[in-house]
């Protein structure tokens, strides 16, 4: 069995959408504004598709430009189509499997030479394309001017200057992409004589094959066999004309290695890099700009970076606390004054005052109110803040700054990015952990991700503790979680064999975020909560309401009494909501509010009439630490298997219950 046959990804195919008459793919290096362009072109109607065995996805969306309707395919950000990481593999195979009618290559105007390497790789495939020289405003502020007309002539494809955050040049870019989608192959880039000789030899033999894989030209197939032959050899059976082609390509690869002391793949990449550098020098001119201290330097220097980081974290928390509290109070007041009476009047007018009507009010009145009163003020607000920090590039600076500290818990600075992302949602954070170099780091990071207060858990802390007791106790809950998080990291680093790798990362300049882009990104993340969590809250509230109205709820809560009442000091019913909260963590508080209102009336929305300050502190602490939500558990199992996932979940349960019980007994003893 060949290496290609042993790799299950080689049999994976991504099918072109059946209703896609015209497909325009978006491709580019990471952090060049490709996602901004995708959102600008398509809005929110995006579907995703995964190659089997990978976590990287291709997003499809149908959009309209003038009278033209076409499908946009957003490929993973990649520096090259021929590296071993998933982003490269998925992007290259998507280009081959989907066969887009055109590719829009998004390049960073401030780092053109590096980006042109990917452009040359796509041109070598013979796919019609257009180049978007994006972030032109930032390049202009740095004194960089690009002659796009000359670059267009040299590449043989349209080159459009764009500023995606402002929508500048987008109409010209789309028009150019639709023009080239007619299917005329772009001219092939030309390289040094030695490269052309090797390619010509393989291409000459490839031209004799009538049915070439993916309909590639002889030259494009030659590049594939020399640079990525492993997943192309499966197309040629022994005895076929293609078998001699594979043998010829292997012979030339061996000769290249012998003559140049490096693999054919590395040799071709170096030649493309040199060609990209030549093109960039020809079309770039620079003007002098007064020197000033870089924002990156300020953000990554230990003397200035850590105070800045503490200031940013404090500002984020205070913003969430005060703005979230203001929005929560305003929304609850508005609902109670205008919406709740209407719903109550409608339900009771239709069904009377019986148990069925009261059960429905659990779901469609207090259930919806509880969901939105947590989601809008805290979760949506947090996603706006996180989007702003991402788009400025500050999270990259934080990763660089924290590298030394992260090594103490068995990780490197780049691992901080999924850990910070976990403050928004644990699910994409666990998926992002897959980019770490080895299983040890992935296991440590996944465990720590499961302990990071996501936006839903932060909403519980702010909504239960901050809103009803004060900001000090809310900070106290998060401080306890942080201390336990650090101790867990130190413990895992000491127990698990091995050590973390060094940090290698690209330095991106700080950028001016687009308010429209930040809000759009926040909405895309928040809409999952709105359309997925809210129905769960309503359904859960209806179930709880039915159980309460029939008297079964108290019976179900009784088995929890030894732990919940005796050890944690909480009402048994509150423990029941903690279990239900594993569906989504914010459900615990939302359903607790629902139950309190149903039991004690509207006044019980002030949970201090239902639970003591110590109860609320312990409740929020246990909810934050114990048991990730089911979505996170599912992703953990896919990444690490059920056994390791069970260990992570079991650890968080024990840690949460032990910590909660300790503070349930400690705080009253201290007179808190």
C-alpha positions as CSV (number, residue, x, y, z in Angstrom):
1,X,0.0,0.0,0.0
2,X,1.4,3.4,-0.9
3,X,1.5,6.4,1.5
4,X,-1.2,7.9,-0.6
5,X,-3.5,4.9,-0.1
6,X,-2.7,4.8,3.6
7,X,-3.9,8.4,4.1
8,X,-7.7,8.4,4.3
9,X,-7.8,12.0,3.2
10,X,-6.8,11.0,-0.3
11,X,-10.1,9.3,-1.0
12,X,-12.0,12.3,0.4
13,X,-13.8,14.5,-2.1
14,X,-15.6,17.8,-1.7
15,X,-18.5,18.0,-4.1
16,X,-19.3,21.2,-5.9
17,X,-22.7,22.5,-4.9
18,X,-25.2,21.1,-7.4
19,X,-26.9,24.4,-7.9
20,X,-23.7,26.4,-8.5
21,X,-23.5,27.5,-12.1
22,X,-20.6,29.8,-11.3
23,X,-18.2,29.3,-8.3
24,X,-15.7,32.0,-7.3
25,X,-13.2,30.8,-4.6
26,X,-11.6,33.1,-2.1
27,X,-8.0,32.2,-1.1
28,X,-5.2,34.0,0.7
29,X,-2.7,34.0,3.4
30,X,-4.0,34.3,7.0
31,X,-4.8,37.8,8.3
32,X,-5.1,39.5,4.9
33,X,-8.8,40.4,5.2
34,X,-10.3,37.4,3.3
35,X,-13.0,36.8,5.9
36,X,-13.9,40.5,5.8
37,X,-14.3,40.2,2.1
38,X,-16.3,37.0,2.4
39,X,-18.7,38.6,4.9
40,X,-19.0,41.7,2.7
41,X,-19.9,39.7,-0.4
42,X,-22.2,37.1,1.2
43,X,-23.8,38.4,4.4
44,X,-24.9,35.7,6.7
45,X,-26.3,32.9,4.4
46,X,-23.2,30.6,4.7
47,X,-23.1,26.8,4.7
48,X,-20.0,24.8,5.5
49,X,-18.5,21.5,4.3
50,X,-15.7,19.5,5.8
51,X,-13.3,17.0,4.3
52,X,-13.5,13.7,6.2
53,X,-10.7,13.4,8.7
54,X,-10.1,17.2,9.0
55,X,-11.5,20.0,11.0
56,X,-10.8,22.6,8.4
57,X,-13.9,23.7,6.5
58,X,-14.9,25.3,3.2
59,X,-17.7,27.8,3.4
60,X,-20.2,28.2,0.5
61,X,-22.6,31.1,0.0
62,X,-24.9,32.2,-2.8
63,X,-24.6,35.9,-3.6
64,X,-25.7,38.4,-6.3
65,X,-23.8,41.1,-8.1
66,X,-25.9,43.2,-10.4
67,X,-27.8,40.7,-12.5
68,X,-25.3,37.9,-11.9
69,X,-25.8,35.2,-9.2
70,X,-22.8,33.1,-8.2
71,X,-21.5,31.0,-5.4
72,X,-18.6,32.1,-3.2
73,X,-16.3,29.4,-1.8
74,X,-14.2,30.6,1.2
75,X,-11.1,28.4,1.5
76,X,-9.0,28.1,4.6
77,X,-6.2,30.7,5.0
78,X,-2.9,29.2,3.9
79,X,0.6,30.4,3.1
80,X,1.1,27.7,0.5
81,X,-0.9,24.9,-1.2
82,X,1.9,22.4,-0.6
83,X,2.7,22.4,3.1
84,X,1.7,19.5,5.4
85,X,-0.8,21.3,7.5
86,X,-4.6,20.9,7.1
87,X,-5.2,24.4,5.8
88,X,-2.9,23.8,2.8
89,X,-4.2,20.4,2.1
90,X,-7.9,21.4,2.2
91,X,-7.3,24.5,0.1
92,X,-5.5,22.6,-2.6
93,X,-7.9,19.8,-2.8
94,X,-10.9,22.1,-2.8
95,X,-9.4,23.9,-5.8
96,X,-9.0,20.5,-7.5
97,X,-12.3,18.9,-6.5
98,X,-14.6,21.9,-6.7
99,X,-12.8,23.3,-9.8
100,X,-14.0,26.9,-9.2
101,X,-14.6,29.0,-12.3
102,X,-12.4,31.7,-10.9
103,X,-10.2,32.2,-7.8
104,X,-10.0,35.6,-6.1
105,X,-6.6,35.7,-4.4
106,X,-6.5,38.1,-1.5
107,X,-3.0,39.6,-0.9
108,X,-1.7,41.9,1.8
109,X,-0.4,45.1,0.1
110,X,2.0,45.6,3.0
111,X,3.7,42.2,2.5
112,X,3.2,41.5,-1.2
113,X,6.3,39.3,-1.9
114,X,5.2,36.7,0.6
115,X,1.6,36.7,-0.7
116,X,2.6,36.4,-4.4
117,X,4.0,32.9,-3.7
118,X,0.5,31.6,-3.2
119,X,-0.7,33.5,-6.3
120,X,2.0,31.8,-8.4
121,X,1.0,28.4,-7.1
122,X,-2.6,29.0,-8.2
123,X,-1.5,30.2,-11.6
124,X,0.6,27.0,-11.9
125,X,-2.7,25.1,-11.6
126,X,-4.1,26.9,-14.6
127,X,-7.2,28.2,-12.9
128,X,-8.6,31.6,-14.0
129,X,-8.0,34.1,-11.2
130,X,-7.9,37.7,-10.1
131,X,-5.7,39.3,-7.4
132,X,-7.1,41.6,-4.8
133,X,-4.3,43.7,-3.3
134,X,-6.0,44.3,0.0
135,X,-5.2,46.6,3.0
136,X,-4.1,49.2,0.6
137,X,-5.0,51.9,3.1
138,X,-2.5,50.5,5.7
139,X,0.2,50.1,3.0
140,X,-0.4,53.8,2.0
141,X,0.1,54.9,5.6
142,X,3.4,53.0,5.7
143,X,4.5,54.7,2.5
144,X,4.1,51.7,0.2
145,X,2.8,52.2,-3.3
146,X,2.0,49.3,-5.6
147,X,1.9,49.6,-9.4
148,X,-1.1,47.3,-9.9
149,X,-1.2,47.8,-13.7
150,X,2.4,46.6,-14.1
151,X,1.7,43.6,-11.7
152,X,-1.4,42.7,-13.8
153,X,0.7,42.7,-17.0
154,X,3.5,40.6,-15.4
155,X,1.0,38.0,-13.9
156,X,-1.4,38.1,-16.9
157,X,-4.4,38.4,-14.6
158,X,-6.5,41.3,-13.3
159,X,-5.1,43.0,-10.2
160,X,-7.4,45.2,-8.2
161,X,-6.5,47.4,-5.2
162,X,-9.0,47.0,-2.4
163,X,-9.8,48.1,1.1
164,X,-12.3,45.4,2.2
165,X,-13.1,47.0,5.5
166,X,-14.4,50.1,3.7
167,X,-15.8,48.3,0.6
168,X,-13.3,50.1,-1.7
169,X,-12.6,48.3,-5.0
170,X,-15.0,45.4,-4.3
171,X,-17.3,46.1,-7.2
172,X,-14.3,46.2,-9.6
173,X,-12.9,43.0,-8.0
174,X,-16.2,41.0,-8.4
175,X,-16.7,42.3,-12.0
176,X,-13.1,41.1,-12.8
177,X,-13.7,37.7,-11.2
178,X,-16.9,37.2,-13.2
179,X,-15.1,38.2,-16.4
180,X,-12.3,35.7,-16.0
181,X,-14.7,32.9,-14.9
182,X,-15.4,32.5,-18.6
183,X,-12.7,29.8,-18.4
184,X,-9.8,31.1,-20.4
185,X,-6.6,29.7,-18.7
186,X,-4.2,32.4,-17.5
187,X,-0.7,32.4,-18.9
188,X,1.7,30.2,-17.0
189,X,4.4,31.9,-14.8
190,X,7.9,31.3,-16.1
191,X,10.8,30.4,-13.8
192,X,14.5,29.7,-14.2
193,X,15.8,27.6,-17.0
194,X,16.4,24.6,-14.7
195,X,12.8,24.6,-13.4
196,X,11.4,25.0,-16.9
197,X,13.5,22.1,-18.1
198,X,12.2,19.8,-15.3
199,X,8.6,20.9,-15.8
200,X,8.9,20.5,-19.6
201,X,10.2,17.0,-19.4
202,X,7.3,15.8,-17.2
203,X,4.7,17.9,-19.1
204,X,5.8,16.4,-22.4
205,X,5.0,12.9,-21.2
206,X,1.8,14.1,-19.4
207,X,0.5,15.5,-22.7
208,X,0.2,11.9,-24.0
209,X,-2.4,11.1,-21.4
210,X,-5.9,11.8,-22.7
211,X,-7.8,11.8,-19.4
212,X,-5.6,13.7,-16.9
213,X,-6.7,14.0,-13.2
214,X,-9.1,17.0,-12.6
215,X,-8.7,18.0,-16.3
216,X,-5.3,19.6,-15.5
217,X,-3.1,20.8,-18.3
218,X,0.1,18.9,-18.8
219,X,2.2,21.6,-17.2
220,X,-0.2,21.8,-14.1
221,X,0.0,18.0,-13.7
222,X,3.8,18.2,-13.9
223,X,3.9,20.7,-11.0
224,X,1.6,18.4,-9.0
225,X,3.7,15.3,-9.6
226,X,6.9,17.1,-8.7
227,X,5.6,19.0,-5.7
228,X,2.8,16.8,-4.3
229,X,3.0,13.5,-6.0
230,X,1.8,11.5,-3.0
231,X,-1.9,12.1,-3.6
232,X,-1.7,11.9,-7.4
233,X,-0.1,8.5,-7.8
234,X,-3.5,6.9,-6.8
235,X,-4.8,7.9,-10.2
236,X,-2.4,5.8,-12.2
237,X,-2.5,2.0,-12.0
238,X,0.5,-0.2,-12.9
239,X,0.6,-0.7,-16.6
240,X,-1.3,2.4,-17.4
241,X,0.4,5.2,-19.5
242,X,0.3,7.3,-16.3
243,X,2.5,4.8,-14.5
244,X,5.5,5.7,-16.7
245,X,4.7,9.4,-16.1
246,X,4.9,8.8,-12.3
247,X,8.2,7.0,-12.8
248,X,9.5,9.8,-14.9
249,X,8.5,12.4,-12.2
250,X,10.1,10.3,-9.5
251,X,13.3,10.1,-11.5
252,X,13.4,13.9,-11.9
253,X,12.7,14.4,-8.2
254,X,15.6,12.2,-7.4
255,X,17.9,14.1,-9.8
256,X,16.8,17.4,-8.3
257,X,17.6,16.1,-4.8
258,X,21.0,14.9,-6.0
259,X,21.9,18.1,-7.9
260,X,20.5,20.7,-5.4
261,X,20.7,18.9,-2.0
262,X,17.0,19.5,-1.3
263,X,13.7,17.9,-2.2
264,X,11.9,18.9,-5.4
265,X,9.1,20.4,-3.3
266,X,11.5,22.7,-1.4
267,X,13.4,23.5,-4.6
268,X,10.2,24.6,-6.4
269,X,9.0,26.6,-3.4
270,X,12.3,28.4,-3.3
271,X,12.2,29.2,-7.0
272,X,8.6,30.5,-6.6
273,X,9.8,32.6,-3.7
274,X,12.5,34.1,-5.8
275,X,10.1,34.9,-8.6
276,X,7.7,36.5,-6.1
277,X,10.5,38.7,-4.7
278,X,11.4,39.8,-8.3
279,X,7.8,40.8,-9.0
280,X,7.4,42.6,-5.8
281,X,10.6,44.7,-6.3
282,X,9.4,45.6,-9.7
283,X,6.0,47.0,-8.7
284,X,6.6,48.4,-5.2
285,X,7.9,51.9,-4.4
286,X,8.3,53.3,-1.0
287,X,8.2,56.9,0.4
288,X,9.9,58.0,3.6
289,X,7.8,58.1,6.7
290,X,8.8,59.6,10.1
291,X,10.0,56.8,12.4
292,X,8.0,56.2,15.6
293,X,7.8,53.5,18.2
294,X,5.7,50.6,17.0
295,X,2.5,49.7,18.7
296,X,3.6,46.1,18.5
297,X,6.7,47.0,20.6
298,X,4.6,48.7,23.2
299,X,2.2,45.7,23.4
300,X,4.9,43.1,23.6
301,X,7.5,44.7,25.8
302,X,7.4,43.3,29.3
303,X,7.6,46.7,30.9
304,X,4.7,48.1,28.9
305,X,2.9,45.0,27.6
306,X,1.8,43.5,30.9
307,X,0.3,46.8,32.3
308,X,-1.4,47.3,29.0
309,X,-2.8,43.7,29.1
310,X,-4.1,44.2,32.7
311,X,-5.7,47.4,31.6
312,X,-7.4,45.8,28.6
313,X,-8.7,42.9,30.7
314,X,-10.0,45.3,33.4
315,X,-11.6,47.5,30.8
316,X,-13.3,44.5,29.2
317,X,-14.7,43.3,32.5
318,X,-15.8,46.7,33.6
319,X,-17.5,47.4,30.2
320,X,-19.3,44.1,30.4
321,X,-20.3,44.7,34.0
322,X,-21.6,48.2,33.7
323,X,-22.9,48.2,30.1
324,X,-24.3,44.6,30.5
325,X,-25.9,45.5,33.8
326,X,-27.5,48.6,32.3
327,X,-28.8,46.6,29.2
328,X,-30.1,43.7,31.4
329,X,-32.0,46.0,33.7
330,X,-33.4,48.0,30.8
331,X,-34.5,44.9,28.9
332,X,-36.1,43.2,31.9
333,X,-38.0,46.4,32.8
334,X,-39.2,46.8,29.2
335,X,-40.3,43.1,29.0
336,X,-42.1,43.3,32.3
337,X,-43.9,46.5,31.4
338,X,-44.8,45.8,27.7
339,X,-44.3,42.2,26.6
340,X,-45.1,40.1,29.6
341,X,-48.7,41.5,30.2
342,X,-49.6,40.9,26.5
343,X,-48.3,37.2,26.6
344,X,-50.0,36.6,29.9
345,X,-53.3,38.1,28.8
346,X,-53.2,36.0,25.6
347,X,-52.4,32.7,27.2
348,X,-54.8,33.1,30.1
349,X,-57.5,34.4,27.9
350,X,-57.2,31.3,25.7
351,X,-56.6,28.7,28.4
352,X,-57.7,30.2,31.7
353,X,-55.7,30.1,34.9
354,X,-55.0,26.4,35.0
355,X,-51.8,24.5,35.2
356,X,-51.5,24.2,31.4
357,X,-51.6,28.0,31.1
358,X,-49.0,28.4,33.8
359,X,-46.8,25.8,32.2
360,X,-46.9,27.7,28.9
361,X,-46.0,31.0,30.6
362,X,-42.9,29.3,32.0
363,X,-41.7,28.9,28.5
364,X,-43.1,31.7,26.4
365,X,-42.9,34.5,28.9
366,X,-40.2,34.0,31.6
367,X,-38.2,31.6,29.4
368,X,-37.8,34.0,26.5
369,X,-37.2,36.8,28.9
370,X,-34.5,34.9,30.8
371,X,-32.8,33.9,27.6
372,X,-32.7,37.4,26.0
373,X,-31.9,39.2,29.3
374,X,-28.7,37.2,29.5
375,X,-27.8,36.9,25.8
376,X,-28.3,40.5,24.6
377,X,-26.5,42.3,27.5
378,X,-23.6,40.0,28.1
379,X,-23.0,37.5,25.3
380,X,-23.6,39.8,22.4
381,X,-21.6,42.6,24.1
382,X,-18.7,40.2,24.7
383,X,-18.6,39.1,21.1
384,X,-18.4,42.7,20.0
385,X,-15.4,43.3,22.3
386,X,-13.7,40.1,21.2
387,X,-14.2,41.0,17.5
388,X,-12.6,44.4,18.1
389,X,-9.6,42.8,19.8
390,X,-9.2,40.3,17.0
391,X,-9.5,42.8,14.2
392,X,-6.9,45.2,15.7
393,X,-4.4,42.3,15.9
394,X,-4.0,42.8,19.6
395,X,-4.6,39.1,20.4
396,X,-1.4,38.2,18.4
397,X,0.6,40.6,20.5
398,X,-0.8,39.1,23.6
399,X,0.3,35.6,22.4
400,X,3.8,36.9,21.9
401,X,3.9,38.6,25.2
402,X,2.6,35.6,27.2
403,X,5.0,33.1,25.6
404,X,7.4,32.8,28.5
405,X,4.5,32.5,31.1
406,X,2.7,29.9,28.9
407,X,5.8,27.7,28.9
408,X,5.3,27.2,32.7
409,X,2.0,25.5,32.0
410,X,3.4,23.3,29.2
411,X,2.3,25.5,26.3
412,X,3.8,28.2,24.1
413,X,2.4,31.7,23.4
414,X,0.4,30.7,20.3
415,X,-1.7,28.5,22.5
416,X,-3.0,31.7,24.2
417,X,-5.1,32.5,21.1
418,X,-7.5,29.5,21.5
419,X,-7.5,30.1,25.2
420,X,-8.6,33.7,24.7
421,X,-11.1,32.5,22.0
422,X,-12.5,30.2,24.7
423,X,-13.7,33.3,26.5
424,X,-16.1,33.6,23.6
425,X,-17.0,30.0,23.0
426,X,-15.2,26.7,24.0
427,X,-16.2,24.8,20.8
428,X,-14.1,26.7,18.2
429,X,-11.4,27.0,20.9
430,X,-11.1,23.2,21.1
431,X,-11.0,23.0,17.4
432,X,-8.2,25.7,17.2
433,X,-6.2,23.6,19.7
434,X,-5.6,21.2,16.9
435,X,-3.0,23.6,15.4
436,X,-0.7,22.9,18.4
437,X,2.3,20.8,17.5
438,X,1.9,17.6,19.7
439,X,-0.7,15.6,21.6
440,X,0.7,16.7,25.0
441,X,0.1,20.4,24.3
442,X,-3.3,19.7,22.7
443,X,-4.4,17.8,25.8
444,X,-3.2,20.5,28.2
445,X,-4.7,23.2,26.2
446,X,-8.0,21.4,25.8
447,X,-8.3,20.8,29.5
448,X,-7.6,24.5,30.2
449,X,-10.0,25.6,27.4
450,X,-12.7,23.6,29.2
451,X,-12.0,25.6,32.4
452,X,-12.0,29.1,30.7
453,X,-15.2,31.0,31.5
454,X,-16.8,31.3,28.1
455,X,-19.2,34.2,27.4
456,X,-22.1,32.0,28.6
457,X,-20.4,31.3,31.9
458,X,-19.2,34.9,32.3
459,X,-22.8,35.9,31.7
460,X,-23.8,33.7,34.7
461,X,-21.1,35.2,36.9
462,X,-22.2,38.8,35.9
463,X,-25.9,38.0,35.9
464,X,-26.0,36.1,39.2
465,X,-23.2,37.6,41.2
466,X,-22.3,40.9,39.6
467,X,-25.9,42.0,39.0
468,X,-27.3,41.0,42.4
469,X,-24.3,41.3,44.8
470,X,-21.8,43.6,43.2
471,X,-18.6,43.7,41.1
472,X,-16.3,42.7,43.9
473,X,-17.8,39.2,44.4
474,X,-18.0,38.7,40.6
475,X,-14.3,39.5,40.4
476,X,-13.8,37.1,43.3
477,X,-15.5,34.2,41.4
478,X,-13.3,34.8,38.3
479,X,-10.2,35.2,40.5
480,X,-10.8,31.8,42.1
481,X,-11.3,30.2,38.7
482,X,-8.1,31.8,37.4
483,X,-6.1,30.5,40.4
484,X,-7.4,27.0,39.9
485,X,-6.8,27.3,36.1
486,X,-3.1,28.2,36.7
487,X,-2.7,25.4,39.3
488,X,-4.2,22.9,36.8
489,X,-1.8,24.0,34.1
490,X,1.2,23.7,36.4
491,X,0.0,20.3,37.5
492,X,-0.5,18.9,34.0
493,X,2.9,20.3,32.9
494,X,4.5,18.4,35.8
495,X,2.6,15.2,35.4
496,X,2.6,14.7,31.6
497,X,5.9,13.8,30.0
498,X,7.6,16.1,27.5
499,X,7.9,19.8,27.1
500,X,6.4,22.6,25.0
501,X,7.9,23.7,21.7
502,X,9.3,27.1,21.0
503,X,7.1,29.9,19.5
504,X,7.4,30.8,15.9
505,X,4.8,33.3,14.7
506,X,4.3,36.0,12.2
507,X,4.3,39.6,13.3
508,X,1.2,41.4,12.1
509,X,0.8,45.2,12.4
510,X,-2.0,46.7,14.4
511,X,-4.9,47.6,12.3
512,X,-7.8,50.0,12.5
513,X,-10.9,47.7,12.9
514,X,-14.1,48.4,10.9
515,X,-17.1,48.9,13.1
516,X,-19.3,47.3,10.5
517,X,-17.0,44.3,10.3
518,X,-16.8,43.9,14.1
519,X,-20.6,44.1,14.4
520,X,-21.2,41.7,11.6
521,X,-18.8,39.2,13.1
522,X,-20.4,39.5,16.5
523,X,-23.8,39.0,15.1
524,X,-22.7,35.9,13.2
525,X,-21.4,34.4,16.4
526,X,-24.4,35.6,18.5
527,X,-27.1,34.3,16.1
528,X,-26.2,30.7,17.0
529,X,-27.1,31.5,20.6
530,X,-30.2,33.3,19.5
531,X,-31.6,30.6,17.2
532,X,-30.2,27.6,19.0
533,X,-30.1,28.4,22.7
534,X,-33.4,30.3,22.9
535,X,-35.5,27.4,21.6
536,X,-33.7,25.1,24.1
537,X,-34.5,27.6,26.9
538,X,-38.1,27.7,25.9
539,X,-38.3,23.9,25.7
540,X,-36.4,23.5,29.0
541,X,-38.7,26.0,30.7
542,X,-41.8,24.2,29.5
543,X,-40.4,20.9,30.8
544,X,-39.5,22.5,34.1
545,X,-42.8,24.2,34.3
546,X,-44.7,21.0,33.7
547,X,-42.6,19.2,36.3
548,X,-43.2,22.0,38.8
549,X,-46.9,22.3,38.2
550,X,-47.3,18.5,38.6
551,X,-45.1,18.4,41.7
552,X,-42.5,16.1,40.1
553,X,-39.7,18.7,40.2
554,X,-39.2,18.5,43.9
555,X,-39.0,14.7,43.7
556,X,-36.3,14.8,41.0
557,X,-34.3,17.3,43.1
558,X,-34.3,15.1,46.2
559,X,-31.4,12.7,45.1
560,X,-29.2,15.8,44.7
561,X,-29.7,16.9,48.3
562,X,-26.6,15.3,49.9
563,X,-24.2,17.2,47.5
564,X,-26.2,20.2,46.6
565,X,-27.8,21.0,49.9
566,X,-25.4,19.6,52.5
567,X,-22.1,20.2,50.8
568,X,-22.8,23.2,48.5
569,X,-25.5,24.7,50.7
570,X,-27.7,25.4,47.7
571,X,-31.4,24.7,47.2
572,X,-31.8,21.3,45.6
573,X,-33.7,22.8,42.7
574,X,-30.7,25.1,42.0
575,X,-28.6,21.9,41.7
576,X,-31.1,20.6,39.1
577,X,-30.6,23.7,37.0
578,X,-26.9,23.2,37.1
579,X,-27.3,19.8,35.5
580,X,-29.7,21.1,32.9
581,X,-27.1,23.9,32.2
582,X,-24.8,21.3,30.6
583,X,-26.9,21.8,27.4
584,X,-25.7,25.4,27.4
585,X,-24.1,27.0,30.4
586,X,-26.2,30.1,30.4
587,X,-29.3,27.9,30.7
588,X,-28.6,27.3,34.3
589,X,-29.1,30.9,35.3
590,X,-31.9,31.5,32.9
591,X,-33.9,28.5,34.2
592,X,-33.1,29.5,37.8
593,X,-34.6,32.9,37.1
594,X,-37.6,31.2,35.4
595,X,-38.1,28.9,38.5
596,X,-37.7,31.8,40.9
597,X,-40.3,33.9,39.1
598,X,-42.7,31.0,38.8
599,X,-42.3,30.1,42.5
600,X,-42.2,33.6,44.1
601,X,-43.5,36.0,41.5
602,X,-41.9,38.8,39.5
603,X,-40.1,40.0,42.7
604,X,-37.9,36.9,42.6
605,X,-36.1,38.1,39.5
606,X,-33.9,39.6,42.3
607,X,-32.3,36.3,43.1
608,X,-31.3,37.5,46.5
609,X,-34.9,36.9,47.6
610,X,-34.4,33.3,46.6
611,X,-30.8,32.6,47.4
612,X,-28.2,34.2,49.8
613,X,-25.1,36.0,48.5
614,X,-23.0,33.0,49.5
615,X,-25.4,30.8,47.5
616,X,-25.1,32.9,44.4
617,X,-21.3,33.0,44.7
618,X,-21.1,29.2,45.1
619,X,-23.7,28.7,42.3
620,X,-21.7,30.8,39.8
621,X,-18.4,29.1,40.8
622,X,-19.7,25.6,40.4
623,X,-21.4,26.5,37.1
624,X,-18.2,28.0,35.8
625,X,-15.9,25.1,36.7
626,X,-17.9,21.9,36.6
627,X,-18.8,20.1,33.4
628,X,-18.3,21.8,29.9
629,X,-21.4,22.1,27.8
630,X,-22.4,19.1,25.7
631,X,-21.2,20.8,22.5
632,X,-17.7,21.2,24.0
633,X,-17.8,17.6,25.3
634,X,-18.7,16.3,21.8
635,X,-15.8,18.3,20.2
636,X,-13.4,17.1,22.9
637,X,-14.4,13.5,22.2
638,X,-13.7,13.9,18.5
639,X,-10.3,15.4,19.2
640,X,-9.1,13.2,22.1
641,X,-11.4,10.2,22.2
642,X,-14.0,9.3,24.9
643,X,-11.5,8.1,27.5
644,X,-9.5,11.4,27.7
645,X,-12.7,13.4,27.4
646,X,-14.2,11.5,30.3
647,X,-11.0,12.3,32.4
648,X,-11.3,16.0,31.5
649,X,-15.0,16.1,32.3
650,X,-14.6,14.1,35.5
651,X,-11.8,16.4,36.7
652,X,-13.8,19.5,36.2
653,X,-16.8,18.0,38.0
654,X,-14.7,17.1,41.0
655,X,-12.9,20.5,41.0
656,X,-16.1,22.4,40.7
657,X,-17.9,20.5,43.5
658,X,-14.9,20.6,45.8
659,X,-14.2,24.3,45.3
660,X,-17.9,25.2,45.6
661,X,-18.2,23.3,48.9
662,X,-15.1,24.9,50.3
663,X,-16.4,28.4,49.7
664,X,-19.9,27.4,50.8
665,X,-18.4,26.7,54.3
666,X,-15.5,29.2,54.2
667,X,-17.5,32.4,53.4
668,X,-20.0,32.1,56.3
669,X,-17.1,31.4,58.6
670,X,-15.4,34.6,57.5
671,X,-18.7,36.5,58.0
672,X,-19.1,37.1,54.2
